[in-house]
Each structure stands twice: as structure tokens, then as C-alpha cells.
């Protein structure tokens, strides 16, 4: 009888549910909050998150699929090829432990593309884009290394879907997504040619003035409204138009906010900027 009791106890212990690590979840949540709310201290937060993550890894805290996924989220926002590669490995481990985690599948593609770009090589999946003065571009991509079926399996846009996205964004009818790729040389040239138009104050402070519309609150709407604003020679916003909106009162609030902003404009000529204004339920 005692033998059966100990055997049953062992089986029950083996079936105990392993809980996700709360500290890892908190790191990942803060990482995402910083980015969705354009927090000014994001870079310094990233450094602190990575140090905390290393301690958790050393302490053997990565056990569940969600743990590995959360660790990969933090690592993919580090600044070295080694970290991006480890993020890729953790994302793969997360999928192996939980094949239903679509976000982890996407993170496999994102982290690998970051790894490739950190080596100065083209990305494979096409997850890496960039914005200069509010204009969105696709980073260099090798369109032949993986198939669209492989992209779809990781829940990322296929090449035709990427092309449709950029054609809609720019109201064009290009036939190749490569038309929207910004080469490294073009990126450097654009950076050097950027005029010194700067917001007075920080965008973090400006976004704190967002009044979350009641319509959006009722529907739980969150995301960003992309606004193109013209800065006149005095640094005032003379025009603000929604390029990509959310509706439910968010578009109107975003244009109101931008029209209240003040810039320095030493160029002496009107200049256009594109600003992504974040919307979401206020945090406690």
C-alpha cells in the first residue's frame, strides 16, 4: 500500500503545472509599454531590462514557453548580434514548448532579421522597416532566401502583402516591393541631409496631453495615428493631416495635439514631418 501511495504522489508531483515567471513577464510588459507609448527613457530602460534578464537566466528562471518568449522580447531590443541570435533561439524554444504561440513564431522571423541586419546583411523575412521624418521604408532584404510559404508559417507578411501595404501607404502602384527598400547608402545620405527641425520639449511630454476619446475608450481602441504636419518658418504647425488613422475620435484628437505643438525651424522654410501619436487606455 505504501508503495502505491508513493507512486501516486510522484505522479501527481510530475503533473504539477509549472507557472510562468512573473519577473520575466514584467520585463516584457515594460519593454512593450515603452515602445507603444514612445517613452523617452526607453534606451536606458532597455539596458536595465537586459541586466535583470541575465540574472533571471542565470538563476534558471526560464522554464515555460511564455518565459522563453518574454526573454526573447527583451533580447531582441538589445544592441548586439549575439543578443539577437539568442533572442532567435529563445523564440524557437518558445514555439517548441507552445506551438500555438503565433507571436513567438513571428518573433523568430523578427529576431533573425535583426541578427542579419546587425551583421550588415540583408534581412530574410522583411520584418525590419524604418522611418525617417515619418516616411516608412523597408530595410534591405534578400527576397530569395526564404519562401512566402515560410513567411506565412511564421505569421509575417508575404512579399505580395508587403507590396500591397506600401502601395496603399504611398498611394502608388509599384509591382515590386524592392521599390520601397532603402539601401544603407541611401539611409546615410538621408540622415546627413535631414534639416534640423525639432520639437520644443519632448514627444513624451506632448503625448501625455492626449485626451483619450470616449468613443475609443468604449471600444477599447489602441494603436497609433500617423499625422503629417507642416512646420512653418516660425516653428508653428500650419497644417496637420491624418495619413493613417484609427477612427473613434482618435484622428481628430491627434491633429488637435499636433497643431498645439511648437518646433524650432532654423531652416527658414516650411518642412513636413510625420508623427505617430499613440492611443490606448490610460495606465493606472
The 8 nearest C-alpha neighbors of each residue, nearest first, counted from 0:
[[1, 3, 2, 4, 5, 6, 7, 8],
 [2, 0, 4, 3, 5, 6, 7, 8],
 [1, 3, 5, 0, 4, 6, 7, 8],
 [4, 2, 6, 0, 1, 5, 7, 8],
 [3, 5, 1, 7, 2, 6, 8, 0],
 [6, 4, 8, 2, 7, 3, 9, 1],
 [5, 7, 3, 9, 8, 4, 2, 10],
 [6, 8, 10, 4, 9, 5, 3, 11],
 [9, 7, 5, 11, 6, 10, 4, 12],
 [10, 8, 12, 6, 7, 11, 5, 13],
 [9, 11, 13, 7, 12, 8, 6, 14],
 [12, 10, 14, 8, 13, 9, 7, 15],
 [11, 13, 9, 15, 14, 10, 8, 7],
 [14, 12, 10, 11, 15, 9, 16, 8],
 [13, 15, 11, 12, 16, 10, 9, 17],
 [16, 14, 12, 13, 17, 11, 10, 18],
 [15, 17, 18, 14, 13, 12, 19, 63],
 [18, 16, 15, 19, 63, 62, 14, 20],
 [17, 19, 16, 20, 63, 62, 21, 15],
 [18, 20, 66, 63, 21, 65, 17, 62],
 [19, 21, 23, 22, 66, 18, 24, 60],
 [20, 22, 24, 23, 25, 19, 18, 26],
 [23, 21, 25, 24, 20, 26, 55, 27],
 [22, 24, 26, 25, 21, 20, 69, 66],
 [23, 25, 21, 27, 22, 26, 69, 28],
 [24, 26, 22, 28, 23, 27, 29, 21],
 [27, 25, 23, 29, 24, 28, 30, 48],
 [26, 28, 30, 24, 69, 25, 29, 73],
 [29, 27, 25, 31, 30, 26, 24, 32],
 [30, 28, 32, 26, 31, 27, 33, 25],
 [31, 29, 27, 33, 28, 32, 26, 73],
 [30, 32, 34, 28, 29, 33, 35, 27],
 [33, 31, 29, 35, 34, 30, 36, 28],
 [34, 32, 38, 30, 31, 36, 41, 37],
 [33, 35, 37, 31, 36, 32, 38, 30],
 [34, 36, 32, 37, 33, 31, 277, 222],
 [35, 37, 34, 33, 38, 32, 277, 203],
 [38, 36, 34, 35, 33, 203, 39, 202],
 [39, 37, 33, 36, 41, 40, 203, 34],
 [38, 40, 41, 203, 37, 201, 202, 42],
 [41, 39, 43, 38, 42, 44, 33, 45],
 [40, 42, 44, 38, 39, 43, 33, 45],
 [43, 41, 45, 44, 40, 46, 39, 47],
 [42, 44, 46, 45, 40, 41, 47, 48],
 [43, 45, 41, 47, 42, 46, 48, 40],
 [46, 44, 48, 42, 43, 47, 41, 49],
 [45, 47, 49, 43, 44, 48, 50, 42],
 [46, 48, 44, 50, 45, 49, 51, 43],
 [49, 47, 45, 51, 46, 50, 52, 44],
 [48, 50, 52, 46, 51, 47, 45, 53],
 [51, 49, 47, 53, 52, 48, 46, 54],
 [52, 50, 48, 54, 49, 53, 47, 55],
 [51, 53, 49, 55, 54, 50, 48, 56],
 [54, 52, 56, 50, 55, 51, 57, 49],
 [55, 53, 57, 51, 52, 56, 58, 50],
 [54, 56, 58, 52, 60, 53, 57, 59],
 [55, 57, 53, 59, 58, 54, 60, 52],
 [58, 56, 54, 55, 59, 53, 60, 52],
 [59, 57, 55, 56, 60, 54, 61, 53],
 [58, 60, 56, 57, 61, 55, 62, 54],
 [59, 61, 55, 58, 56, 62, 20, 57],
 [62, 60, 66, 59, 67, 56, 63, 20],
 [63, 61, 60, 66, 64, 67, 19, 59],
 [64, 62, 66, 65, 19, 61, 67, 96],
 [63, 65, 93, 96, 67, 66, 97, 68],
 [64, 66, 68, 63, 67, 69, 19, 93],
 [67, 65, 63, 69, 61, 64, 68, 19],
 [68, 66, 70, 93, 89, 64, 65, 69],
 [67, 69, 65, 71, 93, 66, 70, 90],
 [70, 68, 72, 66, 27, 71, 67, 23],
 [69, 71, 67, 73, 68, 72, 74, 66],
 [70, 72, 86, 74, 68, 69, 73, 89],
 [73, 71, 69, 70, 75, 74, 27, 68],
 [74, 72, 70, 71, 75, 76, 27, 30],
 [75, 73, 71, 77, 76, 86, 72, 82],
 [74, 76, 83, 72, 77, 86, 73, 110],
 [77, 75, 74, 73, 78, 45, 72, 83],
 [78, 76, 74, 75, 79, 82, 45, 73],
 [77, 79, 76, 80, 82, 83, 75, 117],
 [80, 78, 81, 82, 77, 83, 117, 114],
 [79, 81, 83, 114, 82, 117, 84, 118],
 [80, 82, 84, 79, 83, 85, 114, 86],
 [81, 83, 85, 79, 84, 80, 74, 86],
 [84, 82, 86, 80, 114, 75, 85, 81],
 [85, 83, 87, 81, 86, 82, 114, 80],
 [84, 86, 88, 82, 87, 83, 89, 81],
 [87, 85, 71, 83, 89, 74, 84, 88],
 [86, 88, 84, 90, 110, 107, 85, 89],
 [87, 89, 85, 91, 86, 90, 92, 84],
 [88, 90, 92, 86, 67, 91, 87, 71],
 [91, 89, 93, 87, 92, 107, 103, 88],
 [92, 90, 88, 94, 89, 93, 95, 107],
 [91, 93, 89, 95, 90, 94, 96, 88],
 [94, 92, 64, 90, 67, 96, 68, 91],
 [95, 93, 98, 97, 91, 96, 92, 103],
 [94, 96, 92, 93, 97, 98, 91, 64],
 [97, 95, 64, 93, 94, 92, 98, 63],
 [96, 98, 94, 99, 95, 64, 100, 93],
 [97, 99, 94, 100, 95, 96, 101, 93],
 [98, 100, 97, 101, 94, 103, 104, 102],
 [101, 99, 103, 102, 98, 97, 94, 104],
 [102, 100, 104, 103, 99, 105, 154, 153],
 [103, 101, 105, 104, 100, 106, 154, 68],
 [102, 104, 106, 101, 105, 100, 90, 68],
 [105, 103, 153, 101, 107, 106, 102, 94],
 [106, 104, 153, 102, 107, 108, 103, 154],
 [105, 107, 109, 103, 108, 104, 110, 90],
 [108, 106, 87, 104, 105, 90, 110, 109],
 [109, 107, 111, 106, 105, 110, 124, 112],
 [110, 108, 106, 112, 111, 107, 126, 113],
 [109, 111, 113, 87, 112, 107, 83, 108],
 [112, 110, 114, 108, 113, 109, 87, 107],
 [111, 113, 122, 115, 109, 114, 110, 123],
 [114, 112, 110, 116, 111, 115, 117, 109],
 [115, 113, 111, 83, 117, 80, 112, 116],
 [114, 116, 112, 120, 118, 113, 117, 122],
 [115, 117, 119, 120, 113, 118, 114, 121],
 [118, 116, 114, 119, 115, 80, 113, 79],
 [119, 117, 116, 115, 120, 114, 80, 113],
 [118, 120, 116, 117, 115, 121, 114, 183],
 [119, 121, 115, 116, 118, 122, 117, 139],
 [122, 120, 140, 139, 141, 116, 115, 123],
 [121, 123, 112, 140, 115, 116, 141, 125],
 [124, 122, 141, 140, 125, 112, 144, 145],
 [123, 125, 126, 108, 122, 150, 112, 145],
 [126, 124, 127, 123, 122, 140, 112, 137],
 [127, 125, 109, 124, 128, 112, 108, 155],
 [128, 126, 125, 138, 137, 112, 129, 109],
 [129, 127, 137, 138, 136, 126, 135, 130],
 [130, 128, 136, 135, 137, 131, 138, 127],
 [129, 131, 135, 134, 133, 136, 132, 128],
 [130, 132, 133, 134, 135, 129, 190, 189],
 [131, 133, 272, 134, 273, 130, 271, 274],
 [132, 134, 273, 131, 130, 272, 274, 135],
 [135, 133, 130, 131, 132, 136, 273, 129],
 [134, 136, 130, 129, 133, 131, 128, 137],
 [137, 135, 129, 128, 179, 180, 181, 130],
 [136, 138, 128, 180, 179, 181, 129, 139],
 [137, 139, 128, 180, 181, 127, 140, 136],
 [140, 138, 121, 180, 182, 122, 181, 137],
 [141, 139, 121, 122, 123, 142, 125, 138],
 [140, 142, 123, 121, 143, 122, 144, 139],
 [141, 143, 140, 144, 123, 145, 124, 158],
 [144, 142, 141, 145, 146, 123, 140, 147],
 [143, 145, 141, 142, 123, 146, 124, 122],
 [146, 144, 143, 149, 123, 147, 142, 124],
 [147, 145, 149, 148, 150, 143, 144, 142],
 [146, 148, 150, 157, 149, 151, 158, 145],
 [147, 149, 151, 146, 150, 152, 157, 145],
 [150, 148, 152, 146, 147, 151, 145, 153],
 [149, 151, 147, 153, 148, 155, 152, 157],
 [150, 152, 154, 148, 153, 149, 155, 147],
 [153, 151, 149, 150, 154, 148, 155, 104],
 [154, 152, 104, 105, 151, 150, 155, 149],
 [153, 155, 151, 152, 105, 150, 101, 104],
 [156, 154, 150, 151, 153, 105, 157, 126],
 [157, 155, 160, 161, 158, 150, 151, 154],
 [156, 158, 147, 160, 159, 150, 161, 151],
 [157, 159, 161, 160, 162, 156, 147, 176],
 [160, 158, 162, 161, 157, 163, 176, 156],
 [161, 159, 163, 157, 162, 158, 156, 164],
 [162, 160, 158, 164, 159, 163, 156, 157],
 [161, 163, 176, 159, 165, 160, 164, 166],
 [164, 162, 160, 166, 161, 165, 167, 159],
 [165, 163, 161, 167, 162, 166, 168, 160],
 [164, 166, 168, 162, 167, 163, 169, 161],
 [167, 165, 171, 163, 169, 170, 168, 164],
 [166, 168, 170, 164, 165, 169, 163, 171],
 [169, 167, 165, 166, 170, 164, 171, 242],
 [168, 170, 166, 171, 167, 165, 164, 172],
 [171, 169, 167, 166, 168, 172, 165, 173],
 [170, 172, 166, 169, 173, 167, 165, 168],
 [173, 171, 166, 174, 170, 167, 163, 169],
 [172, 174, 175, 171, 166, 178, 176, 162],
 [173, 175, 172, 176, 162, 178, 177, 159],
 [176, 174, 177, 173, 178, 162, 179, 159],
 [175, 177, 162, 178, 179, 161, 158, 174],
 [178, 176, 180, 179, 175, 140, 137, 139],
 [179, 177, 176, 180, 175, 173, 174, 181],
 [178, 180, 177, 176, 136, 137, 181, 165],
 [181, 179, 137, 177, 138, 178, 139, 136],
 [182, 180, 138, 136, 137, 185, 186, 139],
 [183, 181, 185, 184, 139, 186, 180, 138],
 [182, 184, 186, 185, 187, 181, 139, 138],
 [183, 185, 187, 182, 186, 188, 181, 189],
 [186, 184, 188, 182, 187, 183, 181, 189],
 [185, 187, 183, 189, 184, 188, 182, 190],
 [188, 186, 190, 184, 185, 189, 183, 191],
 [187, 189, 185, 191, 186, 190, 192, 184],
 [190, 188, 192, 186, 191, 187, 193, 185],
 [189, 191, 187, 193, 188, 192, 186, 131],
 [190, 192, 188, 189, 193, 187, 194, 186],
 [191, 193, 189, 190, 188, 194, 187, 195],
 [194, 192, 190, 191, 189, 195, 132, 196],
 [195, 193, 196, 192, 266, 270, 265, 264],
 [194, 196, 197, 193, 264, 265, 266, 263],
 [197, 195, 264, 263, 194, 262, 265, 198],
 [198, 196, 263, 262, 195, 199, 264, 261],
 [197, 199, 262, 200, 261, 263, 201, 196],
 [200, 198, 262, 261, 197, 263, 201, 260],
 [199, 201, 198, 202, 204, 205, 261, 203],
 [202, 200, 203, 204, 205, 198, 199, 39],
 [203, 201, 205, 204, 206, 200, 198, 37],
 [202, 204, 201, 206, 205, 38, 39, 37],
 [205, 203, 207, 201, 202, 206, 200, 208],
 [206, 204, 202, 207, 203, 208, 201, 260],
 [207, 205, 208, 203, 209, 204, 202, 276],
 [206, 208, 204, 205, 209, 203, 210, 202],
 [207, 209, 206, 205, 210, 204, 256, 203],
 [210, 208, 206, 207, 211, 256, 252, 253],
 [211, 209, 212, 208, 252, 207, 249, 256],
 [210, 212, 209, 213, 278, 216, 215, 279],
 [213, 211, 215, 214, 248, 210, 216, 249],
 [212, 214, 216, 215, 217, 211, 248, 247],
 [215, 213, 247, 217, 212, 216, 248, 218],
 [214, 216, 220, 247, 218, 212, 217, 213],
 [217, 215, 213, 219, 218, 214, 212, 220],
 [216, 218, 214, 215, 219, 213, 220, 212],
 [217, 219, 215, 216, 220, 214, 247, 213],
 [220, 218, 216, 217, 215, 221, 280, 279],
 [219, 221, 215, 218, 279, 216, 222, 278],
 [222, 220, 279, 278, 219, 223, 280, 277],
 [223, 221, 278, 277, 279, 224, 220, 245],
 [224, 222, 277, 276, 275, 278, 225, 221],
 [223, 225, 244, 276, 275, 243, 245, 226],
 [226, 224, 275, 243, 242, 274, 241, 276],
 [225, 227, 241, 274, 273, 242, 240, 224],
 [228, 226, 273, 240, 239, 272, 241, 274],
 [229, 227, 239, 272, 238, 271, 273, 226],
 [228, 230, 271, 238, 270, 236, 237, 231],
 [231, 229, 236, 270, 269, 235, 234, 237],
 [232, 230, 269, 234, 233, 235, 237, 236],
 [231, 233, 267, 268, 269, 234, 264, 230],
 [234, 232, 231, 235, 264, 263, 230, 267],
 [233, 235, 262, 263, 264, 231, 232, 230],
 [236, 234, 261, 230, 231, 233, 237, 262],
 [237, 235, 230, 258, 229, 238, 231, 228],
 [236, 238, 229, 235, 230, 231, 239, 258],
 [239, 237, 229, 228, 236, 240, 258, 230],
 [240, 238, 228, 227, 254, 226, 229, 258],
 [241, 239, 227, 226, 242, 228, 238, 254],
 [240, 242, 226, 243, 225, 244, 227, 250],
 [243, 241, 225, 226, 240, 227, 244, 224],
 [244, 242, 225, 241, 224, 226, 245, 168],
 [245, 243, 224, 250, 246, 241, 225, 242],
 [244, 246, 249, 224, 250, 247, 223, 243],
 [245, 247, 248, 249, 250, 244, 215, 251],
 [248, 246, 215, 214, 249, 245, 212, 250],
 [247, 249, 246, 251, 250, 212, 252, 214],
 [248, 250, 252, 246, 251, 247, 253, 245],
 [251, 249, 253, 252, 244, 248, 246, 224],
 [252, 250, 254, 253, 249, 248, 255, 246],
 [251, 253, 255, 249, 250, 254, 256, 248],
 [254, 252, 256, 250, 255, 251, 249, 276],
 [253, 255, 257, 251, 256, 252, 239, 258],
 [256, 254, 252, 258, 253, 257, 251, 259],
 [255, 257, 253, 259, 254, 258, 252, 260],
 [258, 256, 254, 260, 259, 255, 253, 239],
 [257, 259, 255, 236, 256, 260, 254, 239],
 [258, 260, 257, 256, 255, 261, 236, 235],
 [261, 259, 257, 258, 262, 256, 236, 235],
 [262, 260, 235, 199, 234, 198, 259, 236],
 [263, 261, 198, 234, 199, 197, 264, 235],
 [262, 264, 234, 197, 196, 265, 198, 199],
 [263, 265, 196, 234, 266, 232, 262, 267],
 [264, 266, 267, 263, 195, 196, 232, 268],
 [267, 265, 264, 268, 194, 195, 232, 196],
 [266, 268, 232, 265, 264, 269, 233, 231],
 [267, 269, 232, 266, 270, 231, 264, 265],
 [270, 268, 231, 230, 232, 229, 271, 267],
 [269, 271, 230, 229, 268, 231, 272, 196],
 [272, 270, 229, 228, 230, 227, 273, 269],
 [273, 271, 132, 228, 227, 133, 274, 229],
 [272, 274, 133, 227, 226, 132, 228, 225],
 [273, 275, 226, 225, 133, 276, 227, 272],
 [276, 274, 225, 224, 223, 226, 277, 273],
 [275, 277, 224, 223, 274, 253, 225, 278],
 [278, 276, 223, 222, 36, 275, 224, 35],
 [279, 277, 221, 222, 223, 276, 211, 280],
 [278, 280, 221, 281, 220, 222, 277, 211],
 [281, 279, 282, 216, 219, 278, 221, 211],
 [282, 280, 279, 283, 211, 278, 216, 210],
 [281, 283, 280, 279, 32, 36, 278, 207],
 [282, 281, 280, 279, 32, 29, 207, 36]]
